[in-house]
Amino acid sequence: MMDWTDRHCRVFHRILSKHVLLYTEMVTAAALVRGGATHLLDFNAVEHPVALQLGGNDPTELAEAAAMGVARGYDEINLNVGCPSDRVQSGCFGAILMEQPDLVARCLRAMADVAGDIPVTMKCRIGVDDQDPSVVLPDLLGRMADAGVGQVTIHARKAWLQGLSPKENRDIPPLDYPLVHAMKARFPELRLSINGGISSLEDAEAHLEVMDGVMIGRAAYHDPAAILLDADRRIFGGRNPCADRQSAALRMLPYLERHVAEGGKPGQVTRHMLGLFAGQPGARAWRRTLSEGAARPGAEADILLAALEHVTQAAA
């Protein structure tokens, strides 16, 4: 979800659900420690609970970055051992670390040593390239448990680091949900979540009969209401903060107004809202109005109301 889940996106998703755990896009430890890019740690207090997702392969550097995240108030520090992108591979982190489980364990142990009471977690694949997932995955999880890490999210798909693009890696290697479910039975002491190809609350509920958690990425971005609008009631047994899509849009208006008043561009916020009315009457006009309106010089926050009017008329 790099270049997608920025702080504006997370504020919008938090309006739809009070309880789901939100993750930052992956931030490299080197950018924080050596590059001084501490602005990448910025987030709005309304985003809680929110996890900082780190990328890297140096235990000392990752520990420093984790300490920065703890100091900033993140609720969880996560190490990404699942991203297959070329730029991540070239830095020898992300999914390629599946080939170095000892190093992963050292990184996580170093992070946990500085995190105090804040949980350190990992996201991984079931394997990469020619690895046998039934061998490498339980081995990795065992090492994580020994390193003191009790929470892991498993993307139930192999990553092919040679010959497939990151986009192809989301679809071509087959999903192996049964293997991930088996890991929960094998490691009952670990809190294990499942990720990959999950596109509805019905899917999530089915997995939760076996797993401790479910992570949803692209589906929650492209059709956020379908995933998040009823999640607090169905998954967490609470009350939904928004009655419908229209009320969610209106609740974003004050945030958008503040953003514009502080010199920001409307599109920096509204681009994350394009899928709010996916599959609903007026969805195309909603997207067009937000996209074209945000591109006009001097665009203001009222483009949100103009777009919402199209949806209201279509529904009537």
N, C-alpha and C positions, 0 to 999 in steps of 0.2 A: 504493500500500500504506500510505497514511497511516492512523494509528490501529491498524495491524495489527502491523507488524514492529518491536516494541519490543525492549529488551535481553533480556527473558525468552524471547521467541520465538527470538531469535538463539542463545541458549544451548542451547535445545532442538534447533534445527536443526544446531548444531555437533556435538551428540552423535550425530546421524545421519550426518554427513559431516565429515571432517577437512579436505577440500580445496576444497569449493565456496566461492566468494567471497560473503560475506553483505553486504547493504546495510542501512543505517539507513533508517527512514522519512525523508521529506524534512524538513529543518530549515531554517527561513528564516534567512538571514544577518542580517536585521534583529533577529530574536529574540535572536541571540547577541551582536551588536555593540551594538545600542541598548537591547535589553531585558534584557541581563545574564542570560539564561536558560542559563547554562553547564551546568546540570544535564542539558540535552538532549544533551550530549556524552558523558555517562557510558556506559561499557560495561565488560563483564567481559573480562579478559585471555584467557579461553578462547575468545572469539569470533573471534580472529584466524584467517585474514585477513578484515578487515571494512573496508568503505568508508563514508565519511561522505557522505551525499547532501544537497546544499545547494540552496536555492531563493533567487532574488533577481535583481536587474537592475542593481545598482550595482557597477561594477568595484572601487571602493575598499572598499566594504563586504564584497563577496564575498572579496576578498583578505584582509581582516582575519579573516573567518570561516574561510577556508581555513587561515590561519596557526594559528588556535586548534585546528583539527582535526589539523594536523601535530604541534603541541605535545602533544596528547593521545595521539598514537601511532596514529592511523588509518593504514591501509595504502594508501588511495586517497581522493582527494577528487573527488566527482562533482557536476557541475552538471546539474540537472534542467531540460530544455527539452522535456518531454513531457507533464507533468500537465495535464489539461484542466479541473480542478475550478473551480467558480465563485469560490471564495475565493482560489484561486491567480490566476485571471484578473484579479480585482479588484485584486490587487497588481502586475499587469503582469509576471508571471514565469510559469515553466512553459511550456506549449506555445505560448502567445501570443508568446513570444520568437522563434518560427520566422519571424515577420514582420519581425524586426529582426536579421538575421544579422551585421551589422557590430557591433552592441552585444554579441551573444553572443561574438564573437571577442575583443572588448575585455575582457569579463568573464573569459574563459578565460585570456587572456594575463596579466591581472593576478593571477589565482589561481596560474598556473604560475610566475610570477616569485617568489612567496613559498614555494612548496611544496618547493623543493630537489629531492631525489631521489624524493620521493613523487609518483606519477603523478596528474595532473589529467585527468579524463575527462568525457565528456558523454553524457547519454541524451536522445534526441530522437525526434520522430515523422517520418514521411516527408513531412509537410506538414500544413497546417491550412486549413479552409474551402475556398475556391476556388483555392488554390494548385495548380500542376501539380507533383506530386512528382518527375517525371522532370527537372524544371528546378531546383526549389528544393533538393532533397536533395543532388545533387552540388555545387551552389554552396556550400551550408553546409559540407559535408565538406571542400571545398577551402579554405575560410576557416579551418576548424579546423586543418587541416594547417599552414597558414601561421602560425597562432597558436602552433604548437608542441605541439598536442594530438594524441597518437597513438592514442588509444583512444576509440571511440564505440560506444554501444549504440543500435541503431535499432529502435524499435517500428514494426513493418511495417503500421501502420494510420494513416490520416489522423485528425486530431482535428477534429471539428466543434464550434467554440466557440460557435456560435449555434444554438439549437434542439435540442441534444441534451444529456442529462445525462451526468455522468461514467460512470455505469453503462452508458448506451446507447453511449457512446464506446468501450466495451470490446468491443462486438459488432457494431454496425450498419455503420460504415464497413468496406468489404471489406479483407481482408488482401492485401498485395502482396509475397509472399516473393520472387518473381523480381526485382523491382526492388532489394530489399535485397541479394540475391545478386549482382546486377550491379554494385553499388557495391564489393563486394570485388574484383571483377575490374578495376574502374576505378581503385581506390585500393589497390593491393596493399601499399603501404608502411604503411597504417593497420591497426591491430588492430580489426576490426569484429565486433561481436556482434549477434545478432538476438533480438528479443523480440516477444511478441504471439501469443496463441492456442496456445502450445506446452504440451502437457499430458501428455507422457510422455517417458521416456528414449529410446524409439524415435524420437520426433520430434526430440529433441535430437541424437541420433547422426546422423540424416539431414542436419540443418542443418550439423553440424560437418564434413561432407564438403566444405563450401564455405566456411563462416564460421570465424572464430577462436574464437568463444564463443557461448554461448546463455544468455539470462537468462530465468528462469521465476519468475513471481510468484504468482498466485492458485492455480495447481495445486499448487505446493509448500506452500502454506499449508493448503489444504483436504484434501489427501491427501499429507502430507509423506513418509510411508514409500515411496509409489510413486515419488516423484521422487528422494529422498535416500538411502534405505536401501542401494541398490546402486550409487549414483553413483560412489563412490570406485573400485570395481572396474571398472565399465563405461566410465566417462569418463576416469578418471585413471590406470588401470592399477595401482592399489594395492589395499590390503586394506580391506574395510569395517569400521568400528569397532564396529558392532553386528550381531549374528547375525540378529536378528529384532525385531519390534515390542515384544515383551514385555521383552527385555533393554534396549531403548531407554527404555521407561517406568521400569524399575528404576534405570537410570543417572541419571534425573532426580530420583529421590527425595532424595538428599543435598542437592541444590540447593534443592528445594522446602522441605525441613526447615529449612535455614539461612534462607531467605526468611521463613518463618513465625516462626522464633525471633527474627528482627530486627524483628518487628512487621508484616510484610507479610501480605496476604490470599492464601490458596491460589489463589483464582480468577484473580489477576493472572498466575499462571504457567500454571495448568491450562487456561485458556481457549484457549491456543495448542496444546494437546495433544488437543483434541476430535476432530480428524480422524485421529489416529494409526492407528486400526483401521478406517478407512473401507473398506466393502465386505467386512469380515471378520465371522465369527460373533461375536456379543456386542457389536458396535459400538454399537447403540442403548443397551444397558445401560451401556456404558462412558461414553457422552456424558451420559446422564441422571444417573448416579452422580456424575460430576465436577461437572456443572452444579448439581444440587440440593445436593450436599454442600458445595460452595464457598459457596453462598448462606446456609448455616446459621450463626447466631452461634457464635463460638468454633471454627469449622472448623479442623482440623489437617491436617498433611501426610498422615496415614494415609488420607485419602479416595482417594489415588492407589492404595493397595494394595486398598482395597475395590472400586474400579472395575476394577482388573486381575483381581481374583478372578472377576468376572462373565465376563470374556473367557476366562479359563482354563477355567471350567466350560462355556461355550458350545463351546469348541474340543474339549473332551473328549467 
